[in-house]
């Protein structure tokens, strides 16, 4: 039997003296006993790093407050004939699979220096230290307009260590490879990246207990395109039963394309790539290198933000999320839904940097590109009400029309909903964006309060740290099923009750035009 750790230093000191004066055979025996104990303890210390999944063993890494398993395949590589097919289950592997580094992100341009590959359907599991079981699980779907991003960007250490929950982040097929809806590819083309998300949820159902998680206590969550995806899961028959709650962060759930419109766009896209013959289009497309497919077809546009994405009208997503919520076909699970106070300033900053600034002179024309009744919008959002800054007037109009008021309508159609607005203009995310106008709390501003990026936590002020701790606690309470029906404003001075949201964002005006 091995000696307790507190005794071992004394015994080893005695052995050291013994090596100088005891007979060699006895010293050897005692040394072997000590070595065996040390080796045994090392094995115990490393045992939590290895987990058996349905496909085989994975070895991750451990720290004093969490474990991390990265790059675990949840589906077969979608390459060759599997390109533009629904995902298949991952194969098995012998021995231990190295899960100490993330897998490549799915093909995208630009990739920000990260490795990319079509063989990208992997996920990452963050857990508290080994031991406890039955922990709730948060499955995070990354944003990026369905054309970029990756699960490895989101460091979940604070949610795991402070919240004592498990967090799963994942990659899913993006852009053309994830959402091309050319009818030559099948009876119901498109939605491949969305089906990847469903496959990842099935992997969680079948494997998360081995990591200490409860497969019956899964919350799906996402921001931007990830939030839109969560909306789609609420009305997708294949997603039912795979989660018990949902979090939608800054997801314009109304921005959905129909199958018919997406097919028409995809046929034109294929023709532009040289795949014009309908009889051979599928083979032609599959023969193209991934590098030729990085410019994606655009199915929807939100004030100039063009993107592909999931399409509605088939068996995968029969109806749009707003229609499903109003019609009662959305799965009746608790939902946490929110936006940032100034969503569109993020995108307007990008447009301004590309030479498309909105000035007092160009304001009417900029509105006319988006709104049929631009004059009424200009009267409701006069430049002088925004200190003479036409960019802020334009951003407020698009924020309210494209994000805030659709979120309020969606919330009003769901049976069990909590809401929030993030309104801290000091967010580190806002400081990372350059603009000739104040950004306020733009799109993505809440993310640093929940996740770490670039492998390190943000350099928070004490006030920001308190707000981040409160948000982690609130998200954790929701994931644990301990919160519901709340409405919170996350502000620089702390969390406050959220009141007057629809009035502040002119939702009555927009409701009359929907």
C-alpha positions in Angstrom: 0.0 0.0 0.0 1.3 3.5 -0.9 2.1 5.9 1.9 0.1 9.1 2.3 1.7 12.2 0.6 2.4 13.9 3.9 4.5 10.9 5.1 6.4 10.3 1.9 9.0 13.1 2.2 10.1 11.8 5.5 10.3 8.2 4.2 12.2 9.3 1.1 14.7 11.2 3.3 15.3 8.0 5.3 15.8 6.1 2.0 18.4 8.7 1.0 20.4 8.1 4.1 19.9 4.3 3.6 21.5 4.5 0.1 24.8 5.5 1.8 24.9 2.9 4.6 22.3 0.1 4.1 22.9 -3.1 2.1 22.2 -2.6 -1.6 19.4 -5.1 -1.9 17.3 -3.6 0.8 17.8 -0.1 -0.6 16.8 -1.3 -4.1 13.6 -2.9 -2.7 12.7 0.2 -0.8 13.4 2.4 -3.8 11.1 0.3 -6.0 8.3 0.6 -3.5 8.7 4.4 -3.4 8.9 4.6 -7.2 5.7 2.5 -7.6 3.8 4.8 -5.3 5.0 7.9 -7.2 4.0 6.4 -10.5 0.7 5.3 -9.1 0.0 8.9 -7.9 1.0 10.3 -11.3 -1.5 7.9 -13.0 -4.2 9.0 -10.6 -3.4 12.7 -11.3 -3.6 12.1 -15.1 -6.7 9.8 -15.0 -9.1 12.8 -15.4 -7.3 13.8 -18.6 -8.5 10.7 -20.4 -12.2 10.1 -21.3 -13.7 7.3 -23.2 -16.1 8.5 -26.0 -18.2 6.3 -28.3 -15.4 6.5 -30.8 -12.5 5.9 -28.5 -10.3 7.4 -25.8 -9.4 11.1 -25.9 -6.6 12.7 -23.8 -7.0 16.4 -22.9 -5.3 18.8 -20.5 -6.0 19.7 -16.9 -5.5 22.8 -14.8 -6.3 23.2 -11.1 -9.8 24.6 -12.0 -10.8 23.0 -15.3 -10.2 20.4 -18.0 -10.2 20.9 -21.8 -10.6 18.4 -24.6 -10.1 19.9 -28.1 -10.5 18.8 -31.7 -12.8 15.8 -31.0 -14.5 14.6 -34.2 -18.2 14.6 -33.9 -18.8 13.6 -37.5 -17.0 12.0 -40.5 -15.0 14.3 -42.7 -17.3 16.0 -45.2 -14.9 15.6 -48.1 -15.1 13.9 -51.6 -18.6 12.5 -52.1 -19.5 13.6 -48.6 -19.2 17.2 -49.6 -22.7 18.7 -49.5 -24.2 15.7 -47.8 -25.7 15.6 -44.3 -23.1 14.7 -41.7 -22.3 11.1 -40.9 -21.3 9.8 -37.5 -17.6 9.9 -36.7 -15.5 6.8 -37.1 -13.6 5.1 -34.3 -9.8 5.3 -33.5 -7.4 3.0 -31.7 -5.7 3.9 -28.5 -5.8 7.5 -27.1 -6.5 10.4 -29.4 -4.6 13.6 -28.7 -7.2 16.2 -27.7 -4.8 18.9 -26.4 -5.2 21.2 -29.4 -8.1 22.4 -31.5 -8.9 21.0 -34.9 -8.8 23.2 -38.0 -11.6 25.7 -38.6 -13.9 25.2 -41.6 -12.8 26.9 -44.8 -13.3 30.6 -44.7 -11.7 33.8 -46.0 -10.0 35.4 -44.3 -9.1 32.8 -41.6 -7.2 35.2 -39.4 -4.1 33.0 -39.4 -5.9 29.9 -38.2 -5.5 26.6 -39.9 -8.5 25.6 -42.0 -9.6 22.3 -43.6 -12.7 20.7 -45.0 -12.1 18.0 -42.4 -13.2 20.4 -39.7 -16.2 18.9 -37.9 -14.7 18.8 -34.4 -15.7 20.1 -31.0 -14.1 21.2 -27.8 -15.3 20.2 -24.3 -14.6 22.4 -21.3 -15.3 20.9 -17.9 -14.7 21.6 -14.3 -12.2 19.4 -12.5 -13.0 15.7 -12.7 -15.2 14.0 -10.1 -18.7 15.3 -10.1 -21.4 14.0 -12.5 -24.7 15.3 -13.8 -23.5 18.8 -14.5 -25.6 21.0 -16.9 -24.2 21.6 -20.3 -24.0 24.7 -22.5 -23.4 24.1 -26.2 -22.1 27.2 -27.9 -22.7 28.0 -31.6 -20.3 30.6 -32.9 -21.2 33.7 -34.9 -19.6 35.1 -38.1 -22.4 35.6 -40.6 -22.3 31.9 -41.5 -19.0 32.6 -43.4 -16.3 32.7 -40.7 -15.4 31.8 -37.1 -14.6 28.7 -35.1 -15.4 27.1 -31.8 -11.8 27.4 -30.6 -12.0 31.2 -30.4 -14.3 31.0 -27.3 -12.4 30.3 -24.0 -15.0 29.1 -21.5 -12.8 28.9 -18.4 -14.9 31.4 -16.4 -18.2 29.7 -17.2 -16.7 26.4 -16.3 -14.8 27.4 -13.1 -17.2 29.9 -11.7 -20.4 28.3 -13.0 -19.4 24.7 -12.5 -21.0 23.7 -15.8 -19.7 22.0 -18.9 -19.3 24.1 -22.1 -19.1 22.6 -25.6 -17.9 24.7 -28.5 -17.8 23.5 -32.1 -17.1 24.1 -35.8 -19.8 23.7 -38.4 -19.5 24.0 -42.2 -19.6 27.6 -43.4 -20.3 29.6 -46.5 -20.7 27.7 -49.8 -19.6 24.4 -48.3 -22.1 24.7 -45.5 -25.2 26.2 -47.2 -25.1 26.0 -51.0 -28.7 25.2 -52.0 -28.1 24.1 -55.6 -30.9 21.5 -56.4 -28.4 19.4 -58.3 -27.0 18.4 -54.9 -30.2 16.7 -53.7 -34.0 17.0 -53.2 -33.6 19.4 -50.3 -30.2 21.1 -50.7 -28.6 23.5 -48.3 -28.6 23.5 -44.5 -25.5 21.3 -44.3 -23.9 23.5 -41.7 -27.1 23.5 -39.7 -27.3 19.7 -39.9 -23.7 19.7 -38.6 -25.0 21.5 -35.5 -27.7 18.8 -35.0 -25.0 16.1 -35.3 -22.9 17.8 -32.7 -26.0 17.9 -30.4 -26.5 14.2 -30.9 -22.8 13.6 -30.0 -23.4 15.6 -26.8 -26.4 13.5 -26.0 -24.5 10.3 -26.5 -21.1 11.2 -25.0 -21.3 14.1 -22.5 -22.0 11.9 -19.5 -18.5 10.5 -19.8 -17.2 14.1 -19.2 -19.5 14.5 -16.1 -22.4 16.2 -18.0 -26.1 15.5 -17.9 -27.4 14.8 -21.4 -30.9 15.8 -20.3 -29.7 19.2 -19.1 -28.4 20.7 -22.4 -28.8 24.4 -23.3 -28.0 25.5 -26.8 -26.7 29.1 -27.1 -25.2 31.3 -29.8 -24.5 34.9 -30.8 -25.2 36.6 -34.2 -25.3 33.8 -36.8 -25.1 31.4 -33.8 -28.1 33.0 -32.3 -30.0 32.8 -35.6 -29.1 29.1 -35.6 -30.6 28.7 -32.2 -33.8 30.2 -33.5 -33.8 27.6 -36.3 -33.3 24.8 -33.8 -36.4 25.9 -32.0 -38.5 25.1 -35.1 -36.5 22.2 -36.6 -38.1 18.8 -36.1 -34.7 17.1 -36.0 -33.5 19.2 -33.1 -36.4 18.3 -30.7 -35.3 16.5 -27.6 -31.7 17.5 -28.0 -31.9 20.5 -25.6 -34.0 21.7 -22.8 -33.3 25.5 -23.0 -32.0 28.0 -25.5 -30.0 31.3 -25.4 -30.3 33.7 -28.4 -27.8 36.6 -28.4 -28.1 39.3 -31.0 -29.6 36.9 -33.6 -31.9 38.5 -36.2 -34.2 35.5 -36.4 -36.3 37.1 -39.0 -33.5 37.1 -41.6 -34.3 33.8 -43.1 -34.2 32.8 -46.8 -36.8 30.5 -48.4 -35.7 27.3 -50.1 -36.9 28.6 -53.5 -34.9 31.9 -53.3 -31.8 30.1 -52.1 -32.0 27.6 -54.9 -32.2 30.3 -57.5 -29.2 32.1 -56.1 -27.2 28.9 -55.8 -27.9 27.9 -59.4 -26.5 31.3 -60.6 -23.5 30.9 -58.2 -22.7 27.4 -59.7 -23.0 28.8 -63.2 -20.5 31.5 -62.3 -18.1 28.8 -61.2 -18.4 27.0 -64.6 -20.9 24.4 -63.4 -23.8 25.4 -65.8 -24.9 22.0 -67.0 -27.6 20.8 -64.6 -27.0 17.2 -65.4 -23.3 17.4 -64.2 -23.5 20.3 -61.8 -23.1 18.2 -58.7 -20.0 16.4 -59.9 -18.6 19.7 -61.3 -19.0 21.4 -57.9 -17.5 18.5 -55.9 -14.5 18.5 -58.2 -13.7 22.2 -57.4 -11.0 22.9 -54.8 -12.2 24.5 -51.6 -10.2 27.6 -52.4 -12.6 28.3 -55.3 -15.6 28.2 -53.0 -14.6 30.8 -50.4 -16.8 33.6 -51.9 -20.2 32.6 -50.7 -23.7 33.1 -52.2 -25.8 35.6 -50.4 -29.4 34.7 -49.6 -30.4 37.5 -47.2 -29.4 41.1 -46.5 -29.8 43.1 -43.3 -29.0 46.7 -44.3 -26.1 45.6 -46.5 -24.9 42.7 -44.4 -25.2 39.9 -47.0 -24.9 36.3 -46.0 -25.8 32.7 -46.7 -27.3 30.5 -44.0 -30.0 28.1 -43.2 -33.0 28.1 -45.5 -36.6 27.4 -44.7 -39.4 25.5 -46.4 -38.2 21.9 -46.4 -38.3 19.1 -43.8 -35.1 20.4 -42.0 -36.5 23.8 -41.1 -40.2 23.8 -42.2 -41.0 27.4 -41.2 -39.1 30.5 -40.3 -38.6 30.9 -36.5 -40.9 34.0 -36.1 -43.7 32.2 -38.0 -43.1 29.0 -35.9 -43.1 31.0 -32.7 -46.4 32.8 -33.6 -48.0 29.6 -34.9 -47.0 27.5 -31.8 -44.7 25.1 -33.6 -41.6 26.2 -31.8 -40.4 23.8 -29.1 -41.7 25.1 -25.8 -38.4 25.4 -23.9 -37.2 28.3 -21.7 -35.5 30.9 -23.8 -33.1 33.7 -22.8 -33.1 36.3 -25.6 -31.3 39.6 -25.9 -29.4 42.2 -27.9 -26.9 44.9 -27.4 -28.0 48.5 -27.2 -26.3 49.7 -30.4 -26.0 46.6 -32.5 -25.5 48.2 -35.9 -22.7 50.6 -35.0 -20.3 47.6 -35.4 -21.3 47.1 -39.0 -21.5 50.8 -39.8 -17.9 51.2 -38.6 -16.9 48.5 -41.1 -18.8 50.2 -43.9 -17.3 53.6 -43.0 -13.8 52.1 -43.1 -14.6 51.0 -46.7 -15.5 54.5 -47.8 -19.3 54.2 -47.2 -19.7 56.8 -44.5 -23.2 58.1 -43.7 -23.3 61.9 -43.6 -26.1 64.4 -43.1 -26.1 64.9 -46.9 -26.1 61.2 -47.7 -28.5 60.2 -44.9 -31.7 60.2 -46.9 -30.2 58.1 -49.7 -28.7 55.7 -47.2 -32.1 55.2 -45.7 -33.7 54.8 -49.1 -31.5 51.8 -49.9 -33.0 50.0 -46.9 -36.5 51.3 -46.3 -39.3 51.9 -48.8 -40.6 54.7 -46.6 -37.3 56.4 -46.0 -38.9 59.8 -45.3 -40.9 58.4 -42.4 -37.8 56.8 -41.0 -35.9 60.0 -41.3 -38.7 61.9 -39.5 -38.6 59.3 -36.7 -34.8 59.3 -36.5 -33.9 62.9 -37.2 -30.2 63.7 -37.4 -30.5 66.5 -34.9 -31.8 64.1 -32.3 -28.4 62.4 -32.4 -26.3 65.5 -31.8 -26.2 66.1 -35.6 -24.4 62.8 -36.2 -26.0 61.1 -39.2 -24.1 57.9 -38.6 -25.6 57.5 -35.2 -29.1 58.3 -36.5 -28.7 55.7 -39.3 -27.2 53.1 -36.9 -30.1 53.6 -34.4 -32.7 53.1 -37.1 -31.1 49.9 -38.4 -30.5 48.6 -34.9 -34.1 49.0 -34.0 -35.5 47.7 -37.3 -33.1 44.8 -37.7 -32.3 43.7 -34.2 -34.1 45.2 -31.2 -37.7 45.2 -32.3 -37.6 41.7 -34.0 -36.1 40.4 -30.8 -39.0 42.0 -28.8 -41.5 40.4 -31.2 -39.9 37.0 -31.0 -39.9 37.3 -27.2 -43.5 38.1 -27.2 -44.3 35.0 -29.2 -42.5 32.5 -27.0 -44.1 30.7 -24.1 -41.3 31.0 -21.6 -38.8 33.8 -22.1 -36.3 35.9 -20.2 -34.8 39.0 -21.9 -31.8 41.2 -21.5 -30.1 44.2 -23.2 -26.3 44.7 -22.9 -25.7 48.5 -22.7 -22.1 48.9 -21.4 -20.3 51.3 -23.8 -16.9 50.5 -22.1 -16.8 46.9 -23.4 -13.4 45.7 -24.6 -15.1 44.6 -27.8 -16.1 48.2 -28.6 -12.5 49.4 -28.1 -11.3 46.9 -30.7 -13.3 48.6 -33.4 -12.3 51.9 -34.9 -14.9 54.4 -35.9 -15.3 58.2 -36.3 -18.4 58.1 -34.1 -19.1 56.6 -30.6 -20.0 52.9 -30.9 -21.9 52.6 -27.6 -22.5 48.9 -27.0 -22.2 47.4 -30.5 -22.7 43.9 -31.8 -20.5 41.4 -30.0 -20.0 43.8 -27.1 -21.2 41.3 -24.5 -19.0 38.4 -25.5 -15.8 39.3 -23.5 -18.0 39.4 -20.4 -18.7 35.7 -20.9 -15.7 34.3 -22.8 -12.0 34.8 -23.0 -10.4 35.4 -26.4 -6.9 34.8 -27.6 -6.2 32.5 -24.7 -6.4 35.1 -21.9 -9.1 37.0 -20.0 -9.8 40.6 -20.7 -8.0 43.3 -18.7 -11.2 44.4 -16.9 -11.7 47.4 -14.6 -13.2 46.5 -11.2 -16.6 47.6 -12.5 -16.3 45.5 -15.6 -15.2 42.5 -13.6 -18.3 42.8 -11.4 -20.5 43.0 -14.4 -18.8 40.0 -16.0 -19.2 38.0 -12.8 -22.9 38.9 -12.7 -23.4 37.9 -16.3 -21.7 34.6 -15.9 -23.8 34.0 -12.8 -27.0 34.9 -14.7 -26.1 32.7 -17.7 -25.3 29.8 -15.3 -28.5 30.2 -13.4 -30.4 30.0 -16.7 -28.4 26.9 -17.8 -29.2 25.3 -14.4 -32.9 26.0 -14.8 -33.0 28.4 -11.9 -34.1 31.6 -13.6 -37.0 32.5 -15.8 -39.2 35.5 -16.8 -36.5 38.1 -16.0 -35.7 41.3 -17.9 -32.2 42.7 -17.2 -30.2 45.7 -18.5 -26.5 45.1 -18.2 -25.0 48.6 -17.8 -21.7 50.2 -16.9 -22.9 50.7 -13.4 -24.2 47.1 -13.0 -27.3 45.1 -13.7 -30.6 46.9 -13.5 -34.2 45.9 -14.4 -34.9 46.3 -18.1 -37.8 48.7 -18.7 -39.0 50.8 -21.6 -37.2 48.7 -24.2 -39.9 48.8 -26.9 -40.5 52.5 -26.4 -36.8 53.4 -26.5 -36.3 51.4 -29.7 -39.4 52.8 -31.4 -40.9 49.4 -31.8 -44.4 50.8 -32.3 -43.2 52.6 -35.4 -41.6 49.4 -36.8 -44.6 47.2 -35.9 -46.8 49.4 -38.1 -44.4 48.6 -41.0 -43.9 44.9 -40.5 
